[in-house]
Amino acid sequence: MTWFDDTFIDPDKRREAIALINEKGQDHLKYAGGDHGFGLFMLAIDYACRKRLGVSCFDLADYCYRDAYDDGLTPVQTLKLALAAEF
């Protein structure tokens, strides 16, 4: 299971999450190839990265975000791994 599947089990919460990515995460959704779950995952990573470092996760070195998502990691776990790979 992915982070999205684990986090948004409730159908109402899932619809709210999809509405959020449609409204605020068009770039992330495009990066995710239209996959709402992965797009929201990337939006969460990007938000945390901007909050902690003041830059987008897309400003970091390339990282296999999709693999982390498919492996069921959370956005926070994934950001920590991406930052560890960066520095």
N, C-alpha and C positions, 0 to 999 in steps of 0.2 A: 504494500500500500504506500501511496505517496503522502507527503505532509498534507496536501490539500484534502485528500480523502480522509485522513485521520482527524484533521482539524474541523472540517466542515461536514460532519455527518448529518446534522439537522438540515432538512431541505430548505427551511427558511433562511438559515445562516448561509447556506451555500448560494442561494439566490442573491443575498445581500453582498456576499464576497464577489460574485460575478458582476453585479452592478457596480461595485467599487472599481474593479479592474477596467470595466468598460468606460467608466467616467474619468478615472485619474491615472490609468496606467496604459494608455494606448501604445506608447513606445515599448513598454515591457511586454504587452500582448503581441505586438508585432515581432519582437525578438523571440517570443515563445511560439511563433508560427500559428497563432490563434488558439493555443492551448490555454484556456482560462486558469487552470490550476497552476501550471508552470509560470504563467504570466504574473499571477498573484504572488507566487513564491519569489520571483525576481523583484517585484515591487517591494516586498517586505525586506529583502536583502538590500536593495538600493536605499530604502528609507533608513535602515540601521547603519549602513555605511556612511551615508550623508550626515547622519546625526553624530556618529563617532568620529569621523575623519574629515567631514566637510567636502568630500568628493563622492562621485558616483561609483558604484561597483564596476561600472563600465570603464572607469579610468584606471582600474587595477590591471595587472597582467592577466592574460587569458586564464580562465579557470573552467573546469568541466562542471558548470552549474547543473546541467541537465542530468549528469550522472548522479550527482548528490541528491537531486530531486527524486529521481527514479529509485535511489537506494533508501528513500524514506527519511533523509536527514531534515532537520528543521532549518529555516532560514538563518537563525543565529549560529547553529553548528556549522553551516556551510560558509557563512561569512568568516568565522574563526579559522576554518581551514584555508579559505582563499587568502586571508591575511597572513597566515603562517607561511603559505607558499610564496607570498609576495616579498616577505622580509626575511 
